[in-house]
Amino acid sequence: MPMRFDVITLFPELVASVVSGGVTGRAMERSIIGLKSWNPRDFSTDVHRTVDDRPYGGGPGMVMKADCLLQAIRAARQENPGKVVYLSPQGMPLNQQLVRQFATEDNLILLCGRYEGIDERIIELEVDMECSIGDYVLSGGELGAMVLIDAVTRLLPGTLGHDDSAAQDSFFDGLLDCPHYTRPDELEGLSVPAVLKSGNHADIARWRKQQALGRTWQRRPDLLKARQLTVSEQALLDDYINEFDRSTKLH
């Protein structure tokens, strides 16, 4: 059975674009994932199909109404039960560990807010988790839902050309990815590292691990603080730092 994503959104055409091509598009074609959108406007009861109203207590902006959202979520749950994830800047940060957890689910229902947000009672009644893709504010949750769908889909068996491709991505083991090279060997005076052309798989693996450790140390030291390095990893990182210091002094 494919993993099913049900998305509660006022802009189903925007969400549908996530499976219009690329990795997620191929996963859809191969029935690895399924996608269905539910528009709260279809559950509104007035002639204008109203989905928002002024906030109690005053203030700028509008808030998504509870009644139509509640019906949309419950309709999605009745057809395909799943954990409800609300895309919100107040939610838990989406990282690779959380993506891996989501990838173990059979179904996910992704709730996309708009305007100033949604009625808090919807969160209390129906939302299992709030999730954020970053410390910034977007016009709505659709882009966050699309990011989550793409990240999760990559981890599902059969999605990528090589089953171990996802295991080499940045963040998979708590580190940034190593540098990658392909043809030509020379590009405007820059050469491909000799070790990558050596054919020695052990040396190549060691170089890639060292580069991943070094890049993480330079660009995301917070990730290293949260990761317990092995003795061999620490030795590789120490060598990287020593070489970096020598190179810096020369320049």
Sequence and secondary structure as in RCSB ss.txt:
>XXXX:A:sequence
MPMRFDVITLFPELVASVVSGGVTGRAMERSIIGLKSWNPRDFSTDVHRTVDDRPYGGGPGMVMKADCLLQAIRA
ARQENPGKVVYLSPQGMPLNQQLVRQFATEDNLILLCGRYEGIDERIIELEVDMECSIGDYVLSGGELGAMVLID
AVTRLLPGTLGHDDSAAQDSFFDGLLDCPHYTRPDELEGLSVPAVLKSGNHADIARWRKQQALGRTWQRRPDLLK
ARQLTVSEQALLDDYINEFDRSTKLH
>XXXX:A:secstr
  EEEEEE S HHHHHGGGSSHHHHHHHHTTSEEEEEE GGGG  STT   EE  TT  SS EE HHHHHHHHHH
HHHHS  EEEEEEEEEEE  HHHHHHHTT SEEEEEE BTT B HHHHHHH SEEEESSSS  SBSHHHHHHHHH
HHHHHSTTSSSSTTTGGGSTTTTSS       S SEETTEE  GGGGS  HHHHHHHHHHHHHHHHHHH HHHHH
TS   HHHHHHHHHHHHHHHHHHHH 
